[in-house]
C-alpha cells in the first residue's frame, strides 16, 4: 500500500512538470520528444485549474457507486486489479448493481506518465488501457529508469491501438497534465485519501480488501 497526501503538493507538482517536460522517446529515433519548459510555478495553477470528469464504468443509475483511488505504480493496486477487479466487474458492474469509477493517484512522475497513456484514447479506451498498465506493471517499470519506462509505456500505447502521432500529442500535452494533477488533488482531498488502493463505496471510505470482504459490503449496500 502506498501512502501520500494530496495536500503535499510540491512533490506531485514536480512530477507533473517532469512528465509534461518530456522524457518521452520517439518510436524510431529514441530521442526525447517535446522537451517543454513547463515550470513548477506554471503547474502550481492547479488551485484554479480546470478539472476532468470521471470516466464511469457501468450503468449510471446503479444503486451502488464504488470509487477506486489507485496509482499505476502501486503494487497493491496491481494486485487489486488482478485479484478483485475482474470478479467485481462480472458480478456487480456488468449486472447493473455497481457504478464503478477509477480515480488516479500520482505518487511520482511515472504514475502520471502512465495516466497520460491511459487517457490518450479517450473514454472509450480508458479502462482497457488502464487494465493493461496494471497487468504489465512490473514489466513497464522495469529497471526504474526514465528511458526504460518511457519506452515501455509507449509500447503499451501502441499495443492498445494508439498511433505514434497520438502518443506524441498526448505525452506532450502540458494542459492535460495540469488538469490531471488538479483533478487528483481535488478529489483525493475531498475524500481524504492518503493511501492506495482506497475504495469509497456510496460515500464511505474503505482501505484495500479481499474480494470476499468487498462482496460482503456491496451485498449489504444492495440489501442482499
N, C-alpha and C positions, 0 to 999 in steps of 0.2 A: 504494500500500500504506500503510495506516495503522499506526502503531506506538504502543503503550501498554503499561503494565504493570498487571496486575490488583492488584499489591501497592500501587500508588499509589491508595489507597482514597479519599482526600479528595475528589478531583475527581469520581470516579464516584458517591460517596455524595451529593455535592452535586447531581449530575444526577438521582439518584433522588428527592431531596427536591423539586427543582423540578418534576419530572414529576408526582409524586403531589400536589404542592401545587396544581396545577391552572391551567395556561393553556389550558384546553380550552373551545372555543367551542360554545355550544349551536347546534343546527341552525338555528333560526329567529331567535332574538333576538340572536345574535352577542355574547353576554356570557360572561364566564368562568364555567365550571362547577366547582363543588367547590373553592373556594379553601381547601383544607385547611391544617392547621398542622403537617404532618409535619416535625419538626426534624431537623437533621443528627445530633443525639445519638440520636434515635429510630431513624433509619435505620442508625446505626452498630451496631445489634444484629446486623448481618449475620454476625458471627462465630459466633453460635449460632442464627441464623435458619434456619427450615425451607427446604430447597431443593426444586426441582422436578424431576420425572423427565424423561428425554429423550423427545422425540417422534420415533419411528422410522419411516422410510420403507423398505419392502422386507421381505423375509422374515426372521424372527427367527433362523433357522438358516443364513443366508447365510454362506459361507466367509470373506468379507472384510467387515470393518466400516470404513467411512470416515466420520470425523467432520470436518465443516467448521466452523471458527470464523470467524464473519463479522459485520460490522457493517452495519446498514441504511444508514448514512451514508458508507460506504467505497466510492469509485468503482471500485476494483479488484474488490471483492466483486460489484458490479453487473455488471461485465464478465465475471467468472467465471460468474455465473448466466446471462448472455446467450450466452456463447461455449462454455461447457463443460457446464453442468449438464444441459441437455436431452439431450445425447448420452450423458452418464454415466447418466442415468436410463433411457433407452431401451436402451442396450447392456448395462448391468450391474445396475441396480436392478430393472427390470421383468422381467429374465430370471432373477432369483433368485441372482445371483452376489455382489451387494453389498448390504449393510445400511447405509443412509445416515442420518446424524444431523446436523442443523443445530443448532449452538450459538451463541447470540447473544453478541456482544461490545459493550460500551457505552463509547464514547469521549466521548459527550456526551448531553445530555438528550434530544435529538431521536431518537437511536438507541433510547433506552429508550422514548420515546413510541411509536415505530414498533413496537417489540417488544410493547407492551401492546395495540396494534391486532391484531398477528398472533396473539396468544394469546386474543383476545376470543372467537373462535368455537370454542375448544377444539381438541383434537387433530384432529377431522375436517376442520376448515377451515384448520389452521395452515399447511400447505405451500402451499395455494392463495393465501392472503393474503400469505405471505412472498414468493412469486413476484411478486405484484402490486406489492409495495413495492420490490423490486429493479427490476422493469420500468419503473416510473414514478419512479425515484429523483430524477432531475433535476427532474421536474415538481413533486413534492410538497415538495422542499426549496425550490424557487422562489427567492425573494429572501432566504431565510435568516432571515426574521423570525418570531418566535414565533406571531403571529396567523395568518400565511400558512400555516405548517407545520401548526399545529393544525387549521385548516380543511381543508387538503388531506388530511391523514391521516383526518379524519372522513369525507371524501368516499370515500376508498378503502374504509373500513369499510362504508359504506352500499352501495357498489357490490358488495361481497362478500356482501351479504345480511344484514348486521347491522342491527338496529333502532337508533333513536335512544336508546331506553332501555338497550339492551345496551351501547352505546358509552359512555353516561354512567356506567353502573355500572363498566365495565372501566377507563375512563380516570381514575376517582377511587378505584380500589382500592389503597390505600396498602399493605396487607398483601402484595398481589401484587407491587408494586414492590420491596418489601424482599426477597421471595423470588427475584425475577428477578436482582437485583444479587448476592444471596448465591450463587445458582447459578452465575452468571458467574464470580465470584471463586473459588469452589471449583474449578470445572472448569478454568478457564484457568491457575490456579496449579498444579494437579496436572499439566497437560500442558505447562507452561512456555510458554504462548502470550503473545507480546508484539507481534504484528502480524497484520494480516488481509489477505487470507484465509490461514488456516493449515489445512492438512489433516493429520489423524492417521489413518494407514492401518495397520490391525492393530497399533496401538501405536507406530508410528514417525512422527515429525513431519516434515512437508514444507512448504515455502513454496509460494506461488502458482505455478501451472504451466499450460502449454497442455494441450489435450485429448490430444494425441499423447504427451506425457510422462506424463500421468496414466494413459493406457491401457497404456503400457509397464510401469508399476509394478503396476497391477492385474493384468495378464496374468501377470506374474512371480509375484505372490502366489497366483494361481489355478493356477500350474503349466502355463500355456499357452505 
